[in-house]
Amino acid sequence: MENLIEYLDESLVPLEEKVKEYLNLEKDIRKLEVDILTKQKGKPLAQISEEKASDEDLEQLNKMLLRLNELRQEVVLMLPEKNKFIEVNLGYGPSMVGYFTIDHETHQPLPEPVLRVVH
């Protein structure tokens, strides 16, 4: 029988914190994308491209996307293995995080590696 409380291991706390930061930034990016699209709705394309506010929003979005990629790399480097889920505690029971380079169904290499978080 496998250890059912392994995800509570203190050594996983730095990984858990990094995953939480990654998830929060991902959520903030989605909110900003919705905000940008909401501002653009119903406006002529020429007016949208000339607005400074949307330029600031797009610049902020680009910075957030760059940070998300940095966090993704940091999480990947913290994971002990590729192509396997690691159980972590994200505050509401066991969750799983893993970095995959191979499709688990077809066992073929993925075109682009994927960070998966199941929570």
C-alpha positions in Angstrom: 0.0 0.0 0.0 1.4 3.4 -0.9 1.8 6.2 1.6 -1.4 8.2 1.5 0.1 11.2 3.3 3.3 11.4 1.2 2.1 14.7 -0.3 2.4 16.3 3.2 6.2 15.9 3.1 7.9 19.1 4.3 10.5 18.9 1.5 7.8 19.5 -1.0 6.8 23.0 0.4 9.1 25.0 -2.0 7.6 23.2 -5.0 4.1 23.7 -3.6 4.7 27.4 -3.2 6.1 27.7 -6.7 3.1 25.8 -8.2 0.7 28.1 -6.3 2.5 31.2 -7.7 2.3 29.7 -11.2 -1.4 28.9 -10.9 -2.2 32.4 -9.5 -0.3 34.1 -12.3 -2.1 31.9 -14.8 -5.4 33.0 -13.3 -4.4 36.7 -13.4 -3.4 36.3 -17.1 -6.8 34.9 -18.0 -8.5 37.8 -16.2 -6.3 40.4 -18.0 -7.1 38.7 -21.3 -10.8 38.9 -20.6 -10.4 42.6 -19.6 -8.5 43.4 -22.8 -11.2 41.7 -25.0 -14.0 43.4 -23.0 -12.4 46.8 -23.7 -12.0 46.0 -27.4 -15.5 44.8 -27.9 -17.6 47.0 -30.1 -14.8 49.4 -31.0 -13.5 49.9 -34.5 -10.1 48.2 -35.1 -8.4 51.5 -35.9 -9.5 53.0 -32.6 -8.2 49.9 -30.7 -4.7 50.0 -32.2 -4.3 53.7 -31.3 -5.4 53.5 -27.6 -2.6 53.8 -25.1 -4.5 51.9 -22.4 -4.6 48.8 -24.5 -0.9 49.1 -25.3 -0.2 49.2 -21.5 -2.5 46.2 -21.0 -0.7 44.3 -23.8 2.7 45.2 -22.3 1.5 44.0 -18.9 0.2 40.8 -20.5 3.5 40.2 -22.3 5.4 40.7 -19.0 3.0 38.3 -17.2 3.5 35.7 -20.0 7.3 35.9 -19.7 7.0 35.5 -15.9 4.7 32.5 -16.4 7.3 30.9 -18.7 10.0 31.5 -16.1 7.8 30.0 -13.3 7.1 27.0 -15.6 10.9 26.4 -16.0 11.4 26.8 -12.2 8.7 24.3 -11.4 10.1 21.8 -14.0 13.6 22.1 -12.5 12.2 21.4 -9.0 10.4 18.2 -10.1 12.3 15.1 -9.3 11.2 13.2 -12.4 9.8 13.8 -15.9 6.7 12.0 -17.2 5.4 11.3 -13.7 3.0 13.1 -11.4 4.2 14.2 -8.0 1.6 14.6 -5.2 1.7 18.0 -3.5 -0.4 19.9 -1.1 -1.9 23.0 -2.6 -4.1 23.7 0.4 -7.1 21.5 -0.3 -5.9 17.9 -0.2 -3.6 16.1 -2.5 -2.9 17.6 -5.9 -0.6 16.5 -8.6 2.0 18.2 -10.7 4.2 16.8 -13.5 6.2 17.7 -16.6 5.5 15.4 -19.5 7.5 14.9 -22.7 5.7 11.7 -23.8 1.9 11.2 -24.4 0.7 8.8 -21.7 -1.8 7.2 -24.0 0.2 6.8 -27.2 3.7 6.7 -25.6 4.9 9.0 -28.4 7.0 12.2 -27.8 4.9 15.3 -27.5 5.6 18.2 -30.0 6.1 20.5 -27.0 6.6 19.4 -23.4 3.7 20.1 -21.1 3.5 21.1 -17.4 0.3 19.6 -15.9 -1.3 20.5 -12.6 -4.2 18.5 -11.3 -6.0 20.2 -8.4 
